[in-house]
Amino acid sequence: MTEREWDTLTAIERAFLVNAMEMDILPGVFGDLTEAEQTLPLHDLADVLLSIKV
């Protein structure tokens, strides 16, 4: 992934990508989200995860 591609990702998408590489995707993502993002319904977070194309 190029820096330009990285810069186009939302903070939630970045959290998923970072934590996917760290092998703790779901527990780790919550720690990287803002308090407001942590309250999003899980299906909204799943939609973000599924939309990431790398």
N, C-alpha and C positions, 0 to 999 in steps of 0.2 A: 504494500500500500504506500502510495506516495504521500508526501507531506500535504500536498494540495487536497488529495482525497481525504486524508485524516481531518483536515481543517473543515471539510464540508459536513462531517458527522456531527450529530447532536451530542450533548453530554451523555445522554442515556446510551446511545449507540457506542460511544467510546468506552463507557463502563462495561458494556457487554463484551466488547472486543478485548479489552485489557484482561478481564476476568476469565474469558475463554482461554486465553494463553496461560493463565495462572492455574487453570484446572479447578477453579472453585466458582464457576459461573454464577449460580444463583445466590449463594450466601455472600459472595464477594461483591456482586453488583449492588446489593442493598447498602453495603458500606460505602460505596462510591457515589450514591445518589444523594441529592439534597433531601431535606426533610419533606418537602412538598412532593418530590418525585417518589419517595418511599410510600406515599399514600395512594399512588395510582393503582387502579385495579390490575391484578396480575395479567389479565388478558391484554391490557394495553401494553404492558411491558413485553409480553410474549410477541405481540405484533411488531414491536420495535426490533426484537431479536430476529424474527423471521424476515424482516425487511432488509437486513444488512447483507449486502452482496460484496464479497471480497474475493 
